[in-house]
Amino acid sequence: MHTTTALLANAAPPQLLPARQLMAFTLASHILLVPFGVALPCITLLMHHRGLRRGDDVALKLARRWSAVMAVQFAIGVVTGTVLSFEFGLLWPGMMGRWGDVFGLGFGVEAWAFFLEAVLIAIYLYGWRRLKPWTHFWLGLPLPLAALLGAFGIIAANSWMNTPQGFTLDAAGRPVDVDVRQAIFTPMFGPEYWHFAVAMFLTAGYVVAGVYAVGLLRGRRDRYHRLGFALPFTAAAILTPIQLVLGDSIARSVFHKQPVKFAATEVVWKTDTHVPEYIFGRLHPDGTVSGGLRIPQLDSVLAGFRPGTRVSGLSSVPPEDRPTATQATIVHWAFDVMVIIGSLLALLALWYAWYWWRHRDLPRSRWFYRCAAVAGAACLVAVECGWITTEVGRQPWIVYGHMRVSEAVTATGASSLWTMFTVVVVVYVAIFASFLAVLLKMRTRWRIADASETSATAPQAPEADTPYGPRGEPLATVTGAPPGERHGRPPGGAS
């Protein structure tokens, strides 16, 4: 076993490692922004609708500020997403050259959704104080749909790489007779897409709520912080138990459609029934597992609802067709971390639901808000772990069962790729530092604007204007107006 593994490692082209590291780094960086690109427009529009429906200036202020964050995030996502699209062709020409006609439509859909989202964000940002309130809202409503369409394209491509279909191979081994519908709607598409989409909404909700949880912990108990916390946290708390069900569904789909990946996820070495579940632990090349918590028969129960369920092991396929022991351990740990985070978030959501049911108010415990402040970061870790499970668990295949990663890699020299990797790391650090600096600057400006609202003699800051109404109009004048006029519409509610 050790000899075979060593031979395989020696046979790998030298440019494979830097190519994989570069792709992993850019993907891991970009995925941190995806929840906000996919879900923040929806959360913003929920707050926007609340503000218009109830004549709530605080809700409209939150929606307007979130839309500004959404625009900055989108600009950063443009850079990181474009780099990824170029890397597919530059680093993996073997895959794109051979299989691009089969699964490339997914990337095309994502590109069109990206351009549509850019236009809609521009209209939505421009619409504040320029369009009639309800007209502005309805023009922003397609934004979440465009974001979900982009996710549709990416997940279609990724699910095809996991369960490729929709083609036949000619005598030379090249795909022909492509069926686009089958290539998009693969067996893993549904489980992957819904699990991913809900994860994005859940993550964005907890991250946004976590920002206001920190403010509440620091004594800012005003309605601005309470509402900024309550709406996104409530949305995320509702989605948390749904995500647990979807997570169980996708794990079972992997068990049926990608048994070797499932074996790596659960560090199962030998095909058997009554297979135990390991929480953490390390798989060794000889098939033994050290460390971790062993729960007898649980893996078979989780896979097929009964202890007698037969689970395929890694040893059921040749060594060159399965993840290495190290890769399996990485996948296993990533999966366990993701599941543990999801379970803890479910407990936090139950805590919130129980208190709301008893008191019809937000919890008062500081420990609750400490947990809520950490929940957003934990969700980002879970998102990273989910992609590690998906991508590393598929190794050594880039197209499952048809093309190995080593067969798809570029012929560019390893030294050039390592240089490119270094440059990308430096550029990405600068980009994310700039992103953070812009967000902190916006926060400071908004705090100054909020402070000016409490002082009658302080100059009116632009951010203190109501979202609808003449620019620079004093807040006292706007506040004194009837609710309908305060939002730029007649008292009858016509938009």
ROBA-418787 format. One record per residue (C-alpha): residue number from 1; residue in three letters; chain; x, y, z. Coordinates in steps of 0.05 Angstrom, whole numbers. Example, Ala and Ser with C-alpha at 12.3 -4.5 7.8 and 13.67 -1.06 7.14 Angstrom:
BEGIN
{1; ALA; A; {246; -90; 156}} {2; SER; A; {273; -21; 143}} 
# end
This chain:
BEGIN
{1; MET; A; {0; 0; 0}} {2; HIS; A; {54; 49; 19}} {3; THR; A; {93; 31; -45}} {4; THR; A; {32; 43; -89}} {5; THR; A; {18; 110; -56}} {6; ALA; A; {90; 132; -65}} {7; LEU; A; {90; 112; -139}} {8; LEU; A; {26; 151; -150}} {9; ALA; A; {56; 212; -115}} {10; ASN; A; {119; 208; -157}} {11; ALA; A; {79; 201; -221}} {12; ALA; A; {40; 266; -208}} {13; PRO; A; {65; 324; -251}} {14; PRO; A; {103; 376; -211}} {15; GLN; A; {55; 432; -230}} {16; LEU; A; {-4; 395; -198}} {17; LEU; A; {9; 418; -127}} {18; PRO; A; {16; 493; -141}} {19; ALA; A; {-44; 490; -188}} {20; ARG; A; {-87; 458; -134}} {21; GLN; A; {-62; 505; -80}} {22; LEU; A; {-77; 566; -124}} {23; MET; A; {-147; 542; -141}} {24; ALA; A; {-161; 523; -68}} {25; PHE; A; {-138; 591; -42}} {26; THR; A; {-179; 632; -92}} {27; LEU; A; {-241; 589; -83}} {28; ALA; A; {-235; 591; -7}} {29; SER; A; {-229; 667; -10}} {30; HIS; A; {-286; 677; -59}} {31; ILE; A; {-334; 631; -21}} {32; LEU; A; {-332; 679; 38}} {33; LEU; A; {-366; 732; -4}} {34; VAL; A; {-417; 687; -38}} {35; PRO; A; {-468; 685; 20}} {36; PHE; A; {-475; 761; 17}} {37; GLY; A; {-480; 762; -59}} {38; VAL; A; {-534; 709; -59}} {39; ALA; A; {-573; 725; 5}} {40; LEU; A; {-560; 798; 26}} {41; PRO; A; {-606; 826; -29}} {42; CYS; A; {-663; 785; -3}} {43; ILE; A; {-651; 805; 70}} {44; THR; A; {-646; 878; 48}} {45; LEU; A; {-711; 874; 10}} {46; LEU; A; {-746; 842; 70}} {47; MET; A; {-725; 901; 112}} {48; HIS; A; {-743; 949; 56}} {49; HIS; A; {-813; 919; 51}} {50; ARG; A; {-823; 924; 126}} {51; GLY; A; {-803; 998; 124}} {52; LEU; A; {-852; 1014; 68}} {53; ARG; A; {-909; 971; 95}} {54; ARG; A; {-905; 999; 165}} {55; GLY; A; {-880; 1069; 151}} {56; ASP; A; {-817; 1052; 190}} {57; ASP; A; {-760; 1101; 180}} {58; VAL; A; {-712; 1056; 220}} {59; ALA; A; {-725; 997; 175}} {60; LEU; A; {-715; 1040; 113}} {61; LYS; A; {-649; 1066; 141}} {62; LEU; A; {-625; 995; 153}} {63; ALA; A; {-645; 973; 83}} {64; ARG; A; {-610; 1032; 52}} {65; ARG; A; {-546; 1020; 90}} {66; TRP; A; {-547; 945; 76}} {67; SER; A; {-555; 961; 2}} {68; ALA; A; {-491; 1002; 5}} {69; VAL; A; {-454; 943; 37}} {70; MET; A; {-485; 898; -16}} {71; ALA; A; {-456; 942; -71}} {72; VAL; A; {-386; 942; -41}} {73; GLN; A; {-388; 867; -31}} {74; PHE; A; {-410; 858; -103}} {75; ALA; A; {-351; 899; -128}} {76; ILE; A; {-302; 855; -89}} {77; GLY; A; {-338; 793; -113}} {78; VAL; A; {-329; 815; -185}} {79; VAL; A; {-254; 812; -176}} {80; THR; A; {-250; 745; -139}} {81; GLY; A; {-302; 712; -183}} {82; THR; A; {-269; 735; -248}} {83; VAL; A; {-202; 706; -224}} {84; LEU; A; {-236; 639; -212}} {85; SER; A; {-267; 638; -282}} {86; PHE; A; {-199; 650; -313}} {87; GLU; A; {-166; 597; -270}} {88; PHE; A; {-211; 543; -298}} {89; GLY; A; {-182; 554; -367}} {90; LEU; A; {-111; 570; -346}} {91; LEU; A; {-100; 516; -293}} {92; TRP; A; {-145; 460; -319}} {93; PRO; A; {-144; 464; -396}} {94; GLY; A; {-150; 388; -401}} {95; MET; A; {-219; 390; -369}} {96; MET; A; {-245; 451; -405}} {97; GLY; A; {-219; 428; -472}} {98; ARG; A; {-250; 360; -468}} {99; TRP; A; {-313; 371; -427}} {100; GLY; A; {-329; 444; -436}} {101; ASP; A; {-383; 430; -488}} {102; VAL; A; {-419; 386; -438}} {103; PHE; A; {-422; 426; -375}} {104; GLY; A; {-401; 496; -398}} {105; LEU; A; {-473; 520; -401}} {106; GLY; A; {-473; 526; -326}} {107; PHE; A; {-418; 577; -329}} {108; GLY; A; {-455; 614; -384}} {109; VAL; A; {-517; 618; -341}} {110; GLU; A; {-476; 644; -283}} {111; ALA; A; {-444; 698; -327}} {112; TRP; A; {-511; 723; -352}} {113; ALA; A; {-539; 723; -281}} {114; PHE; A; {-477; 762; -259}} {115; PHE; A; {-489; 817; -311}} {116; LEU; A; {-563; 820; -294}} {117; GLU; A; {-547; 826; -220}} {118; ALA; A; {-499; 883; -234}} {119; VAL; A; {-552; 922; -272}} {120; LEU; A; {-605; 909; -218}} {121; ILE; A; {-558; 931; -162}} {122; ALA; A; {-543; 995; -199}} {123; ILE; A; {-617; 1010; -208}} {124; TYR; A; {-632; 993; -135}} {125; LEU; A; {-577; 1038; -109}} {126; TYR; A; {-595; 1095; -155}} {127; GLY; A; {-668; 1089; -136}} {128; TRP; A; {-662; 1114; -65}} {129; ARG; A; {-694; 1183; -62}} {130; ARG; A; {-702; 1184; -137}} {131; LEU; A; {-758; 1134; -150}} {132; LYS; A; {-826; 1128; -119}} {133; PRO; A; {-821; 1083; -57}} {134; TRP; A; {-860; 1023; -81}} {135; THR; A; {-834; 1029; -152}} {136; HIS; A; {-764; 1027; -123}} {137; PHE; A; {-780; 965; -83}} {138; TRP; A; {-811; 927; -141}} {139; LEU; A; {-751; 943; -186}} {140; GLY; A; {-706; 913; -132}} {141; LEU; A; {-747; 849; -125}} {142; PRO; A; {-713; 812; -183}} {143; LEU; A; {-646; 819; -148}} {144; PRO; A; {-651; 756; -105}} {145; LEU; A; {-676; 717; -166}} {146; ALA; A; {-615; 739; -206}} {147; ALA; A; {-570; 718; -148}} {148; LEU; A; {-603; 650; -144}} {149; LEU; A; {-597; 642; -219}} {150; GLY; A; {-522; 652; -214}} {151; ALA; A; {-519; 600; -159}} {152; PHE; A; {-560; 554; -205}} {153; GLY; A; {-506; 558; -259}} {154; ILE; A; {-447; 545; -212}} {155; ILE; A; {-480; 487; -176}} {156; ALA; A; {-502; 457; -242}} {157; ALA; A; {-429; 455; -264}} {158; ASN; A; {-404; 429; -198}} {159; SER; A; {-458; 375; -192}} {160; TRP; A; {-441; 352; -262}} {161; MET; A; {-368; 344; -241}} {162; ASN; A; {-392; 300; -183}} {163; THR; A; {-442; 259; -223}} {164; PRO; A; {-427; 269; -298}} {165; GLN; A; {-481; 250; -348}} {166; GLY; A; {-515; 275; -411}} {167; PHE; A; {-464; 250; -462}} {168; THR; A; {-436; 188; -495}} {169; LEU; A; {-363; 174; -511}} {170; ASP; A; {-337; 161; -581}} {171; ALA; A; {-281; 113; -599}} {172; ALA; A; {-229; 164; -579}} {173; GLY; A; {-260; 175; -511}} {174; ARG; A; {-288; 243; -527}} {175; PRO; A; {-359; 264; -507}} {176; VAL; A; {-411; 267; -563}} {177; ASP; A; {-487; 269; -568}} {178; VAL; A; {-492; 319; -511}} {179; ASP; A; {-559; 325; -476}} {180; VAL; A; {-558; 393; -443}} {181; ARG; A; {-618; 380; -399}} {182; GLN; A; {-588; 317; -369}} {183; ALA; A; {-520; 351; -362}} {184; ILE; A; {-551; 406; -320}} {185; PHE; A; {-601; 366; -279}} {186; THR; A; {-555; 312; -254}} {187; PRO; A; {-572; 266; -195}} {188; MET; A; {-533; 311; -147}} {189; PHE; A; {-560; 377; -173}} {190; GLY; A; {-623; 382; -130}} {191; PRO; A; {-591; 362; -64}} {192; GLU; A; {-530; 406; -77}} {193; TYR; A; {-569; 467; -100}} {194; TRP; A; {-619; 471; -43}} {195; HIS; A; {-567; 455; 10}} {196; PHE; A; {-522; 509; -19}} {197; ALA; A; {-578; 562; -27}} {198; VAL; A; {-604; 553; 44}} {199; ALA; A; {-533; 554; 71}} {200; MET; A; {-522; 622; 37}} {201; PHE; A; {-585; 652; 67}} {202; LEU; A; {-571; 623; 135}} {203; THR; A; {-499; 648; 135}} {204; ALA; A; {-516; 718; 112}} {205; GLY; A; {-571; 723; 164}} {206; TYR; A; {-526; 702; 222}} {207; VAL; A; {-469; 746; 199}} {208; VAL; A; {-512; 808; 192}} {209; ALA; A; {-547; 794; 258}} {210; GLY; A; {-479; 783; 291}} {211; VAL; A; {-458; 854; 275}} {212; TYR; A; {-518; 881; 314}} {213; ALA; A; {-509; 830; 368}} {214; VAL; A; {-441; 861; 382}} {215; GLY; A; {-474; 929; 386}} {216; LEU; A; {-527; 903; 435}} {217; LEU; A; {-471; 873; 478}} {218; ARG; A; {-439; 942; 479}} {219; GLY; A; {-502; 973; 507}} {220; ARG; A; {-534; 1000; 443}} {221; ARG; A; {-604; 977; 459}} {222; ASP; A; {-639; 1026; 413}} {223; ARG; A; {-691; 1003; 362}} {224; TYR; A; {-641; 1009; 305}} {225; HIS; A; {-597; 954; 334}} {226; ARG; A; {-655; 912; 358}} {227; LEU; A; {-689; 912; 290}} {228; GLY; A; {-623; 903; 254}} {229; PHE; A; {-612; 841; 296}} {230; ALA; A; {-683; 813; 298}} {231; LEU; A; {-700; 808; 224}} {232; PRO; A; {-638; 772; 196}} {233; PHE; A; {-631; 728; 258}} {234; THR; A; {-704; 707; 254}} {235; ALA; A; {-696; 689; 181}} {236; ALA; A; {-633; 649; 196}} {237; ALA; A; {-664; 614; 256}} {238; ILE; A; {-724; 591; 214}} {239; LEU; A; {-677; 563; 161}} {240; THR; A; {-631; 526; 210}} {241; PRO; A; {-674; 464; 222}} {242; ILE; A; {-690; 463; 147}} {243; GLN; A; {-616; 461; 132}} {244; LEU; A; {-606; 402; 179}} {245; VAL; A; {-658; 363; 139}} {246; LEU; A; {-626; 384; 73}} {247; GLY; A; {-557; 365; 99}} {248; ASP; A; {-581; 296; 117}} {249; SER; A; {-612; 290; 47}} {250; ILE; A; {-548; 309; 10}} {251; ALA; A; {-507; 261; 54}} {252; ARG; A; {-554; 205; 35}} {253; SER; A; {-550; 225; -38}} {254; VAL; A; {-474; 220; -35}} {255; PHE; A; {-482; 151; -3}} {256; HIS; A; {-522; 127; -63}} {257; LYS; A; {-488; 165; -120}} {258; GLN; A; {-416; 173; -96}} {259; PRO; A; {-403; 115; -49}} {260; VAL; A; {-327; 126; -48}} {261; LYS; A; {-335; 199; -28}} {262; PHE; A; {-383; 177; 27}} {263; ALA; A; {-331; 126; 51}} {264; ALA; A; {-279; 182; 54}} {265; THR; A; {-328; 227; 91}} {266; GLU; A; {-341; 174; 143}} {267; VAL; A; {-271; 142; 141}} {268; VAL; A; {-299; 74; 123}} {269; TRP; A; {-243; 28; 99}} {270; LYS; A; {-276; -39; 89}} {271; THR; A; {-345; -52; 58}} {272; ASP; A; {-389; -80; 112}} {273; THR; A; {-454; -74; 151}} {274; HIS; A; {-462; -49; 223}} {275; VAL; A; {-409; 4; 207}} {276; PRO; A; {-391; 49; 266}} {277; GLU; A; {-392; 125; 263}} {278; TYR; A; {-328; 162; 281}} {279; ILE; A; {-331; 234; 305}} {280; PHE; A; {-264; 261; 285}} {281; GLY; A; {-208; 210; 286}} {282; ARG; A; {-152; 198; 236}} {283; LEU; A; {-150; 146; 180}} {284; HIS; A; {-84; 111; 168}} {285; PRO; A; {-60; 80; 102}} {286; ASP; A; {-71; 10; 130}} {287; GLY; A; {-145; 25; 142}} {288; THR; A; {-143; 34; 217}} {289; VAL; A; {-173; 95; 251}} {290; SER; A; {-140; 126; 312}} {291; GLY; A; {-170; 177; 359}} {292; GLY; A; {-239; 206; 356}} {293; LEU; A; {-304; 181; 387}} {294; ARG; A; {-329; 114; 360}} {295; ILE; A; {-405; 101; 361}} {296; PRO; A; {-421; 29; 341}} {297; GLN; A; {-468; 17; 281}} {298; LEU; A; {-488; 90; 275}} {299; ASP; A; {-459; 101; 206}} {300; SER; A; {-501; 45; 177}} {301; VAL; A; {-562; 72; 213}} {302; LEU; A; {-551; 142; 186}} {303; ALA; A; {-540; 117; 115}} {304; GLY; A; {-599; 69; 110}} {305; PHE; A; {-639; 76; 175}} {306; ARG; A; {-620; 7; 199}} {307; PRO; A; {-556; -26; 227}} {308; GLY; A; {-555; -77; 170}} {309; THR; A; {-544; -24; 116}} {310; ARG; A; {-484; -42; 74}} {311; VAL; A; {-433; 15; 67}} {312; SER; A; {-380; 13; 14}} {313; GLY; A; {-309; 24; 39}} {314; LEU; A; {-249; 59; 8}} {315; SER; A; {-216; -9; -4}} {316; SER; A; {-272; -28; -52}} {317; VAL; A; {-236; 10; -108}} {318; PRO; A; {-163; 10; -130}} {319; PRO; A; {-117; 59; -93}} {320; GLU; A; {-110; 104; -154}} {321; ASP; A; {-186; 114; -156}} {322; ARG; A; {-198; 138; -85}} {323; PRO; A; {-175; 193; -38}} {324; THR; A; {-112; 180; 1}} {325; ALA; A; {-116; 168; 76}} {326; THR; A; {-95; 240; 89}} {327; GLN; A; {-148; 268; 41}} {328; ALA; A; {-201; 224; 73}} {329; THR; A; {-182; 250; 142}} {330; ILE; A; {-187; 322; 117}} {331; VAL; A; {-256; 308; 87}} {332; HIS; A; {-279; 273; 150}} {333; TRP; A; {-258; 329; 196}} {334; ALA; A; {-289; 382; 151}} {335; PHE; A; {-354; 344; 149}} {336; ASP; A; {-355; 334; 225}} {337; VAL; A; {-340; 408; 238}} {338; MET; A; {-397; 427; 191}} {339; VAL; A; {-446; 381; 225}} {340; ILE; A; {-426; 404; 295}} {341; ILE; A; {-434; 477; 276}} {342; GLY; A; {-502; 463; 245}} {343; SER; A; {-524; 427; 308}} {344; LEU; A; {-502; 483; 353}} {345; LEU; A; {-537; 534; 310}} {346; ALA; A; {-601; 493; 316}} {347; LEU; A; {-595; 497; 392}} {348; LEU; A; {-586; 572; 387}} {349; ALA; A; {-647; 578; 342}} {350; LEU; A; {-688; 537; 392}} {351; TRP; A; {-664; 583; 449}} {352; TYR; A; {-688; 643; 409}} {353; ALA; A; {-755; 611; 390}} {354; TRP; A; {-768; 589; 462}} {355; TYR; A; {-756; 658; 490}} {356; TRP; A; {-797; 692; 436}} {357; TRP; A; {-855; 644; 448}} {358; ARG; A; {-853; 657; 523}} {359; HIS; A; {-842; 732; 523}} {360; ARG; A; {-854; 759; 453}} {361; ASP; A; {-789; 796; 457}} {362; LEU; A; {-715; 788; 443}} {363; PRO; A; {-675; 748; 494}} {364; ARG; A; {-641; 788; 548}} {365; SER; A; {-584; 741; 564}} {366; ARG; A; {-515; 768; 547}} {367; TRP; A; {-494; 697; 534}} {368; PHE; A; {-546; 691; 479}} {369; TYR; A; {-518; 752; 444}} {370; ARG; A; {-447; 727; 453}} {371; CYS; A; {-467; 663; 417}} {372; ALA; A; {-504; 702; 364}} {373; ALA; A; {-443; 745; 352}} {374; VAL; A; {-401; 683; 341}} {375; ALA; A; {-454; 647; 298}} {376; GLY; A; {-437; 687; 235}} {377; ALA; A; {-363; 669; 237}} {378; ALA; A; {-382; 596; 252}} {379; CYS; A; {-427; 595; 190}} {380; LEU; A; {-370; 620; 146}} {381; VAL; A; {-327; 563; 174}} {382; ALA; A; {-383; 514; 158}} {383; VAL; A; {-387; 540; 87}} {384; GLU; A; {-312; 529; 78}} {385; CYS; A; {-319; 459; 107}} {386; GLY; A; {-376; 443; 59}} {387; TRP; A; {-334; 459; -1}} {388; ILE; A; {-274; 420; 26}} {389; THR; A; {-320; 360; 34}} {390; THR; A; {-346; 367; -37}} {391; GLU; A; {-280; 379; -72}} {392; VAL; A; {-229; 339; -33}} {393; GLY; A; {-278; 281; -26}} {394; ARG; A; {-281; 275; -102}} {395; GLN; A; {-206; 264; -108}} {396; PRO; A; {-170; 241; -149}} {397; TRP; A; {-224; 258; -200}} {398; ILE; A; {-238; 326; -230}} {399; VAL; A; {-294; 294; -270}} {400; TYR; A; {-318; 236; -227}} {401; GLY; A; {-299; 170; -258}} {402; HIS; A; {-276; 200; -324}} {403; MET; A; {-217; 247; -315}} {404; ARG; A; {-166; 254; -259}} {405; VAL; A; {-141; 321; -234}} {406; SER; A; {-71; 303; -258}} {407; GLU; A; {-97; 293; -329}} {408; ALA; A; {-130; 362; -331}} {409; VAL; A; {-74; 405; -302}} {410; THR; A; {-37; 456; -344}} {411; ALA; A; {32; 445; -374}} {412; THR; A; {57; 511; -345}} {413; GLY; A; {119; 502; -302}} {414; ALA; A; {112; 493; -227}} {415; SER; A; {157; 553; -212}} {416; SER; A; {113; 599; -253}} {417; LEU; A; {51; 574; -217}} {418; TRP; A; {83; 584; -149}} {419; THR; A; {101; 655; -170}} {420; MET; A; {29; 666; -192}} {421; PHE; A; {4; 638; -126}} {422; THR; A; {47; 687; -87}} {423; VAL; A; {23; 746; -128}} {424; VAL; A; {-50; 725; -119}} {425; VAL; A; {-42; 718; -44}} {426; VAL; A; {-12; 788; -39}} {427; VAL; A; {-67; 818; -83}} {428; TYR; A; {-123; 783; -45}} {429; VAL; A; {-96; 806; 22}} {430; ALA; A; {-96; 878; -5}} {431; ILE; A; {-166; 869; -33}} {432; PHE; A; {-197; 842; 30}} {433; ALA; A; {-160; 893; 73}} {434; SER; A; {-189; 948; 29}} {435; PHE; A; {-258; 916; 35}} {436; LEU; A; {-253; 916; 110}} {437; ALA; A; {-227; 988; 111}} {438; VAL; A; {-286; 1011; 68}} {439; LEU; A; {-336; 976; 114}} {440; LEU; A; {-305; 1007; 176}} {441; LYS; A; {-306; 1076; 143}} {442; MET; A; {-379; 1068; 126}} {443; ARG; A; {-394; 1046; 197}} {444; THR; A; {-359; 1108; 225}} {445; ARG; A; {-397; 1154; 178}} {446; TRP; A; {-463; 1123; 196}} {447; ARG; A; {-449; 1131; 270}} {448; ILE; A; {-434; 1204; 260}} {449; ALA; A; {-499; 1211; 222}} {450; ASP; A; {-537; 1176; 278}} {451; ALA; A; {-505; 1222; 330}} {452; SER; A; {-526; 1283; 290}} {453; GLU; A; {-599; 1261; 292}} {454; THR; A; {-599; 1268; 368}} {455; SER; A; {-571; 1339; 366}} {456; ALA; A; {-616; 1396; 343}} {457; THR; A; {-555; 1441; 328}} {458; ALA; A; {-512; 1389; 293}} {459; PRO; A; {-505; 1394; 218}} {460; GLN; A; {-548; 1345; 179}} {461; ALA; A; {-507; 1289; 148}} {462; PRO; A; {-528; 1259; 82}} {463; GLU; A; {-539; 1191; 113}} {464; ALA; A; {-588; 1221; 162}} {465; ASP; A; {-637; 1241; 107}} {466; THR; A; {-697; 1196; 100}} {467; PRO; A; {-688; 1147; 42}} {468; TYR; A; {-747; 1180; 6}} {469; GLY; A; {-754; 1254; 0}} {470; PRO; A; {-714; 1315; -22}} {471; ARG; A; {-639; 1311; -12}} {472; GLY; A; {-614; 1349; 48}} {473; GLU; A; {-684; 1359; 77}} {474; PRO; A; {-679; 1370; 153}} {475; LEU; A; {-699; 1309; 192}} {476; ALA; A; {-746; 1349; 238}} {477; THR; A; {-786; 1372; 178}} {478; VAL; A; {-791; 1302; 150}} {479; THR; A; {-807; 1271; 217}} {480; GLY; A; {-863; 1320; 229}} {481; ALA; A; {-897; 1302; 164}} {482; PRO; A; {-954; 1252; 160}} {483; PRO; A; {-931; 1179; 152}} {484; GLY; A; {-951; 1176; 78}} {485; GLU; A; {-915; 1241; 60}} {486; ARG; A; {-854; 1221; 100}} {487; HIS; A; {-838; 1168; 48}} {488; GLY; A; {-850; 1209; -13}} {489; ARG; A; {-921; 1185; -27}} {490; PRO; A; {-990; 1214; -16}} {491; PRO; A; {-1029; 1194; 47}} {492; GLY; A; {-1072; 1148; 4}} {493; GLY; A; {-1012; 1101; -5}} {494; ALA; A; {-1007; 1106; -81}} {495; SER; A; {-937; 1097; -107}} 
# end
